[in-house]
């Protein structure tokens, strides 16, 4: 299970190694040759001496022009220690595999991307004994994929877009497009991509929107993380129902509380989806949705909320 944005940002290239080649060619416009084969390698660069060194993701790309090692480093912030470790990684890998290493840094932060893109130079002014020039993927060059059809054409790239731009002003439309595009890939891959995106969304509102979208299209329920979210919602709804039952002195409070809590939670999802899509929700609509106890009806409204142009569209066919 991916538990952090750092891990997700580089592991997506383990899930779909070809995405890295496309990113180099299309995003960074680097004439990297088309691989005939890409294989994941052991990321452990530890020497015999007890000094442990590990890269984040390491791939070997076989091309007609030669064999390359793609070294992917996920970077959250500037770290001057990388001035020593990155050149070491590349030198060690060349010595071990005798093929050309290429350093790719991926980040969600523009300032970090600017820092990482600066060449690392060893030597004296006018004469560099060693120069390391990282290729950097970040929010300033990874494309914003906010169109459903574009997302369907390259789902892994759309996932990378969501992971990179998940905290920006276009997060909502990016996540909606990706949610729709996930229907076009197999369920197992979709579940992995869902987890990657969930791990990278630092903005609480964007993360909740993503979980609501995944709940609505049922992908999210396949993953253990979904069970945790679902259980939290179930317990919250149950507690509200129990409190109401105790206050009214009803023996059947627990059973009613379960049903009411479940309906209330789903109704809140409908309203949140509309709000995050910047669709105004008039008070009559809010009251009608909030007070509904028909689970099937609320499920229908949830599906309509994903595509509605105004709040009244929820009830258009009723």
Order of alpha helices (4+ residues) and beta strands (2+ residues): alpha-alpha-beta-beta-beta-alpha-beta-alpha-beta-beta-beta-alpha-alpha-alpha-alpha-alpha-alpha-alpha-alpha-alpha
